[in-house]
Amino acid sequence: MMSLNPLQSARALTLPSREAMLYREPSVEQFWNTNQDLLSHAWQEWEVDQKDDLLPLDSSLLDKDLRNAVTQAWQDPTKELAVQDLLQEVASDVFRFQFFDPKRLADLRDYLESVWDAQIPLRPPYGIVLNRRGAMLDSRSEGYLAAPSFQTFYRQMIDMYMRPIARMLFPEIIGYDDQAFGFSIHYRPNTDNSIRPHTDASAVTLNINLNPPDALFTGSTVDFYDSETGKMKGITFTPGSAILHRGKVVHAAQPITSGERTNFVLWLFGEQGRLPSQGAQPIPVDANERWTLPTTAPDDYAPF
């Protein structure tokens, strides 16, 4: 009998039941741990098979103004004000800016559609209905998206963009931002249509919308607690826009009423999930310290 290659073997796996995943039964963790190496090799094989059909994931997908300003800041941190000029504070400690080029979102979504159609098991985030577009992105997570080119792109988003921008806005996170975590989440009516008010187990969170301009939706605002007004303020995502905020800011996703919405959600925190204290105050930090890469090796802590 002909033996199966890793891609075929991964596709032949029987996933734990939806109920077992939602209740985090021991068999679920055993499934992902047992098949960790197989799934990693399967994603590598899948990427080789798809190389002629997929456009590369690189910084050309990002908003041109953001890309140019960030590149300039890495070359000369004293010019970081060009990055800050692109950010709009829309609520207390909540900033919105354009992350992806809307014209290139179709290319990114084509890649993700291929991922979702790959028939390789992916673990969705716990606590949501197990739809086909929820996935763990970080290598510390069980059943993560291990395609090598995606992992390179994921690290670039965090290391080259998210962390230095977050340090510029929230300097007290330095020392609590050398570890990362990420997942994708998908909203549609009658399934994963909302998230109740909560805070994140992060020092800072970056939430990036992946809807191309023709993928319209209604509802699904993200409400943030505004300490200046004492009220929740609703923010609507536009194609490729991002919201960056301290993890401790209370927020909620309102029900989506039509269409679908897909987002990347990225977190930063310290080793083993350490976070700044609740009363941590911004401290003066030299620009040259903000635009650096962490020297701490990744640990194995995953919040969920």
ChimeraX attribute file (.defattr): number of C-alpha atoms within 10 A of each C-alpha:
attribute: neighborCount
match mode: 1-to-1
recipient: residues
	/A:1	3
	/A:2	4
	/A:3	7
	/A:4	10
	/A:5	12
	/A:6	19
	/A:7	21
	/A:8	15
	/A:9	15
	/A:10	20
	/A:11	15
	/A:12	13
	/A:13	14
	/A:14	9
	/A:15	15
	/A:16	15
	/A:17	12
	/A:18	12
	/A:19	11
	/A:20	13
	/A:21	21
	/A:22	16
	/A:23	11
	/A:24	13
	/A:25	13
	/A:26	10
	/A:27	13
	/A:28	19
	/A:29	14
	/A:30	13
	/A:31	16
	/A:32	21
	/A:33	14
	/A:34	11
	/A:35	16
	/A:36	16
	/A:37	11
	/A:38	17
	/A:39	27
	/A:40	22
	/A:41	17
	/A:42	24
	/A:43	23
	/A:44	17
	/A:45	17
	/A:46	19
	/A:47	20
	/A:48	12
	/A:49	12
	/A:50	13
	/A:51	10
	/A:52	9
	/A:53	11
	/A:54	15
	/A:55	12
	/A:56	16
	/A:57	17
	/A:58	15
	/A:59	15
	/A:60	12
	/A:61	20
	/A:62	21
	/A:63	19
	/A:64	15
	/A:65	15
	/A:66	22
	/A:67	20
	/A:68	13
	/A:69	19
	/A:70	24
	/A:71	17
	/A:72	16
	/A:73	21
	/A:74	18
	/A:75	12
	/A:76	13
	/A:77	19
	/A:78	14
	/A:79	16
	/A:80	23
	/A:81	13
	/A:82	16
	/A:83	20
	/A:84	16
	/A:85	11
	/A:86	14
	/A:87	19
	/A:88	13
	/A:89	13
	/A:90	16
	/A:91	20
	/A:92	16
	/A:93	18
	/A:94	20
	/A:95	19
	/A:96	21
	/A:97	22
	/A:98	22
	/A:99	24
	/A:100	25
	/A:101	21
	/A:102	21
	/A:103	14
	/A:104	15
	/A:105	20
	/A:106	18
	/A:107	17
	/A:108	20
	/A:109	15
	/A:110	14
	/A:111	19
	/A:112	16
	/A:113	13
	/A:114	15
	/A:115	19
	/A:116	16
	/A:117	11
	/A:118	17
	/A:119	14
	/A:120	22
	/A:121	23
	/A:122	23
	/A:123	23
	/A:124	24
	/A:125	21
	/A:126	15
	/A:127	13
	/A:128	17
	/A:129	18
	/A:130	20
	/A:131	16
	/A:132	16
	/A:133	19
	/A:134	24
	/A:135	25
	/A:136	25
	/A:137	27
	/A:138	20
	/A:139	18
	/A:140	17
	/A:141	21
	/A:142	22
	/A:143	24
	/A:144	24
	/A:145	23
	/A:146	22
	/A:147	20
	/A:148	15
	/A:149	13
	/A:150	18
	/A:151	17
	/A:152	13
	/A:153	15
	/A:154	18
	/A:155	14
	/A:156	14
	/A:157	17
	/A:158	21
	/A:159	18
	/A:160	18
	/A:161	18
	/A:162	19
	/A:163	26
	/A:164	26
	/A:165	21
	/A:166	24
	/A:167	20
	/A:168	21
	/A:169	18
	/A:170	18
	/A:171	19
	/A:172	20
	/A:173	27
	/A:174	23
	/A:175	17
	/A:176	19
	/A:177	25
	/A:178	21
	/A:179	24
	/A:180	25
	/A:181	23
	/A:182	25
	/A:183	21
	/A:184	20
	/A:185	22
	/A:186	22
	/A:187	27
	/A:188	19
	/A:189	16
	/A:190	11
	/A:191	13
	/A:192	19
	/A:193	21
	/A:194	22
	/A:195	16
	/A:196	12
	/A:197	15
	/A:198	14
	/A:199	13
	/A:200	16
	/A:201	18
	/A:202	26
	/A:203	26
	/A:204	25
	/A:205	27
	/A:206	23
	/A:207	22
	/A:208	25
	/A:209	24
	/A:210	27
	/A:211	23
	/A:212	22
	/A:213	13
	/A:214	9
	/A:215	13
	/A:216	13
	/A:217	17
	/A:218	13
	/A:219	18
	/A:220	26
	/A:221	17
	/A:222	20
	/A:223	20
	/A:224	24
	/A:225	20
	/A:226	19
	/A:227	13
	/A:228	8
	/A:229	10
	/A:230	8
	/A:231	11
	/A:232	16
	/A:233	16
	/A:234	19
	/A:235	17
	/A:236	13
	/A:237	21
	/A:238	18
	/A:239	22
	/A:240	24
	/A:241	21
	/A:242	22
	/A:243	24
	/A:244	24
	/A:245	26
	/A:246	24
	/A:247	21
	/A:248	18
	/A:249	19
	/A:250	18
	/A:251	22
	/A:252	19
	/A:253	20
	/A:254	17
	/A:255	20
	/A:256	21
	/A:257	16
	/A:258	16
	/A:259	14
	/A:260	19
	/A:261	24
	/A:262	19
	/A:263	22
	/A:264	20
	/A:265	20
	/A:266	23
	/A:267	25
	/A:268	28
	/A:269	24
	/A:270	22
	/A:271	19
	/A:272	14
	/A:273	20
	/A:274	16
	/A:275	21
	/A:276	18
	/A:277	10
	/A:278	7
	/A:279	6
	/A:280	11
	/A:281	12
	/A:282	13
	/A:283	11
	/A:284	8
	/A:285	13
	/A:286	12
	/A:287	17
	/A:288	13
	/A:289	13
	/A:290	20
	/A:291	24
	/A:292	14
	/A:293	12
	/A:294	14
	/A:295	7
	/A:296	11
	/A:297	9
	/A:298	15
	/A:299	14
	/A:300	13
	/A:301	15
	/A:302	16
	/A:303	13
	/A:304	11
